[in-house]
Amino acid sequence: MADKRDYYEVLGLTKGASDDEIKKAFRKMAMKYHPDKNPGDKEAEEKFKEVNEAYAILSDPEKKSKYDQFGHAGVDPNGMGGFGDGGFGGFEDIFDMFGSAFGGGFGGFGGGQGRRNNGPRKGSDIQKSMTISFDEAYFGTKKQIKLTKYVKCSNCDGTGAAPGTSKKTCSRCGGTGEIRTTKNTPFGAFQSVSPCPDCNGTGQVNESPCPDCGGTGRKRDTVTISVNIPAGVDNDSIIPIRGQGEPGINGGPDGDLYIVLNVKPHEMFERRGTDLWLEIPISFNQAALGDEIVVPTMEEKVSYKIPAGTQPGTVFRLKGKGVKSVRNGRKGDLYVKVTLEIPTKLNKKQKKAIEEMGKAVTDECYSKKSGFLDSIKEFFS
């Protein structure tokens, strides 16, 4: 765990960052190091995996809480050595390190082989952006996406060896993938370890490479993947699809695919968390006398009675008419803000009617206006 960077540092944040700050930082860093923008750049690929790992922890409230308390020891995303996992991989690493430095004196711990770089390794993760409509985010949907990526070679079933053949154990390193060299010094015998040059550290020699994949066990192909998008997702929501990343190495599990969502805005509704906001224009007579208006929601039309004397900017709440929470399934609310619309196209008869109304509805009928006029009189008296 000691070689892992702080997850907040990975995303360029400080401890205590908000959920929104974590989301924005992740999106920025993921786009910066995305493999499509950095083809063939191994360093960028590693940073991309590091950013995904950091976000997977900090975006989960429970894991974030454990990480804030215990650091990497509390939330090992690979299931190796975190609290409650019962793992002791870290101790084995320490003994392996000392075993190499002092001539293998501690090699008996964990099997005596030390760490082998030819073991199974998980494949790389992939990130893919997807744009969906507001309605699709609200109701949920199922999408099909096409993705060009490395897949397991079907001709050799991912082994890299031509059909009917198999890889052989490297005779030089005996299948360990490592060459150990011992040097005697005044301070004792020191042992250095380097990858075997004959098998490139894999421990196996491929004498008959698969003609389809050239012995790599994988090749690029365009695949179609189904994505189930739950109701309530929002901008920057991430949908993990396990096992749809790059193929694993040496029999390791396949990587994961992370779908980052971009939701188009709605023409009427504005989303704030799980709440929706809507502006509805009303006329003067509706505001003054009260009226029953029709309020659209994402699922139906509902009637709402506006009380007499409603002021412009008044906000009404319709409980449970918002967006479903992805986390707990509860729905937010719909907030309706009424705005007063002043007529702009009037004929002579209509203008005359408004003038007559103005004479009948005097300043005393307006609480704010009459109070303001009294304040002016008092100010200048």
Secondary structure, DSSP 4 states (H G I P E B T S, - for coil): -TTSPPHHHHTT--TT--HHHHHHHHHHHHHHH-TTTSTT-HHHHHHHHHHHHHHHHHTSHHHHHHHHHHGGGG--TTSSS-TTT---HHHHHHHHHHHHHTTTTTTTGGGSS---TTS-BPPPPEEEEEEE-HHHHHH-EEEEEEEEEEEE-TTTTTS-BPTT---EE-TTTTTSSEEEEEEEETTEEEEEEEE-TTTTTSSEE-SSB-TTTTTSSEEEEEEEEEEEE-TT--TT-EEEETT-SSPPBTTPPP--EEEEEEEPPPSS-EEETTEEEEEEEE-HHHHHH-EEEEEE-SS-EEEEEEPTTPPTT-EEEETT-SPBPTTT--B--EEEEEEEPPP----HHHHHHHHHHHHHS-GGG-HHHHHHHHHHHHHH-
